[in-house]
Amino acid sequence: MELRKTEETTEIVLERMENSLGSLEQMSLDSINITDKLVNGIDEIMQCVEEMQDCSEQDRECILEMIKNLLEKLLDTAFLVNNVSHELEKETVYQRDTLDNIKQIVEFLYAMSDV
């Protein structure tokens, strides 16, 4: 009877691990997309700075406003990537716990086979 319960527990643990891996994959894709936004935003700001070097004072004020808006968007994006990073950390800890559960199950099965 105990072996059947171990089998059920193993199935549950493996299903949790599979779901967790799916979450990790999605968060990895999300973080790539978010960091792409950061890179593109920084590139836009660099272009604005270059344009400011040879422009009139009136145009400079307009470009400064554009830079301010871009920086606000980058800050929002940075918060997104920060949140994804925290979720990745949590999911990694969850994976570690799941791995420990699997090790316990395997040790139990080896112990049962030695009996």
C-alpha positions as CSV (number, residue, x, y, z in Angstrom):
1,M,0.0,0.0,0.0
2,E,2.8,2.4,0.8
3,L,4.3,1.9,-2.7
4,R,1.0,3.0,-4.3
5,K,1.0,6.2,-2.2
6,T,4.6,6.9,-3.2
7,E,3.6,6.5,-6.9
8,E,0.8,9.0,-6.4
9,T,3.1,11.4,-4.6
10,T,5.6,11.0,-7.4
11,E,3.1,11.9,-10.1
12,I,2.0,15.0,-8.1
13,V,5.6,16.1,-7.6
14,L,6.4,15.6,-11.3
15,E,3.3,17.5,-12.4
16,R,4.2,20.4,-10.2
17,M,7.7,20.4,-11.6
18,E,6.4,20.3,-15.1
19,N,4.1,23.3,-14.4
20,S,6.9,25.1,-12.7
21,L,9.2,24.5,-15.7
22,G,6.5,26.0,-18.0
23,S,6.4,29.0,-15.8
24,L,10.1,29.4,-15.9
25,E,10.1,29.2,-19.7
26,Q,7.4,31.9,-19.9
27,M,9.2,34.2,-17.5
28,S,12.4,33.8,-19.4
29,L,10.7,34.8,-22.6
30,D,9.1,37.7,-20.8
31,S,12.4,38.9,-19.4
32,I,14.0,38.7,-22.9
33,N,11.2,40.8,-24.4
34,I,11.4,43.3,-21.5
35,T,15.1,43.7,-21.8
36,D,14.7,44.3,-25.5
37,K,12.5,47.2,-24.7
38,L,15.2,48.6,-22.3
39,V,17.8,48.3,-25.0
40,N,15.6,50.0,-27.6
41,G,14.7,52.7,-25.2
42,I,18.3,53.5,-24.3
43,D,19.1,53.6,-28.0
44,E,16.3,56.1,-28.6
45,I,17.7,58.3,-25.8
46,M,21.2,58.1,-27.3
47,Q,19.8,59.3,-30.6
48,C,18.0,62.2,-28.9
49,V,21.3,63.2,-27.2
50,E,23.1,63.2,-30.5
51,E,20.4,65.4,-32.0
52,M,20.7,67.9,-29.2
53,Q,24.3,68.6,-30.0
54,D,23.5,70.5,-33.2
55,C,20.0,71.9,-32.6
56,S,18.5,75.2,-31.6
57,E,17.5,76.0,-28.0
58,Q,13.8,75.6,-28.8
59,D,14.4,72.2,-30.4
60,R,16.6,71.3,-27.4
61,E,13.6,71.8,-25.0
62,C,11.5,69.6,-27.2
63,I,14.2,66.9,-27.3
64,L,14.6,67.1,-23.5
65,E,10.9,66.5,-23.1
66,M,11.2,63.5,-25.3
67,I,14.1,62.2,-23.3
68,K,12.1,62.7,-20.1
69,N,9.2,60.7,-21.5
70,L,11.5,57.9,-22.7
71,L,13.2,57.7,-19.3
72,E,9.8,57.4,-17.6
73,K,9.0,54.5,-20.0
74,L,12.4,52.9,-19.2
75,L,11.7,53.2,-15.5
76,D,8.4,51.4,-15.9
77,T,10.1,48.7,-18.0
78,A,12.8,48.4,-15.4
79,F,10.1,47.7,-12.7
80,L,8.6,45.0,-15.0
81,V,11.9,43.2,-15.4
82,N,12.6,43.6,-11.7
83,N,9.2,41.9,-10.9
84,V,10.0,39.1,-13.4
85,S,13.4,38.6,-11.8
86,H,11.7,38.2,-8.4
87,E,9.3,35.7,-9.8
88,L,12.1,33.7,-11.4
89,E,13.9,33.6,-8.1
90,K,10.7,32.3,-6.4
91,E,10.2,29.7,-9.1
92,T,13.8,28.6,-8.8
93,V,13.4,28.0,-5.1
94,Y,10.3,26.0,-5.8
95,Q,12.3,23.9,-8.3
96,R,14.9,23.3,-5.6
97,D,12.2,22.1,-3.2
98,T,10.7,19.9,-5.9
99,L,14.1,18.4,-6.6
100,D,14.5,17.6,-2.9
101,N,11.1,15.9,-2.9
102,I,12.1,13.8,-5.9
103,K,15.3,12.8,-4.2
104,Q,13.4,11.6,-1.1
105,I,11.0,9.6,-3.3
106,V,13.9,7.9,-5.1
107,E,15.7,7.2,-1.8
108,F,12.5,5.6,-0.5
109,L,12.2,3.5,-3.6
110,Y,15.8,2.3,-3.4
111,A,15.3,1.5,0.3
112,M,12.1,-0.5,-0.6
113,S,14.0,-2.4,-3.3
114,D,16.7,-3.4,-0.8
115,V,14.1,-5.0,1.5
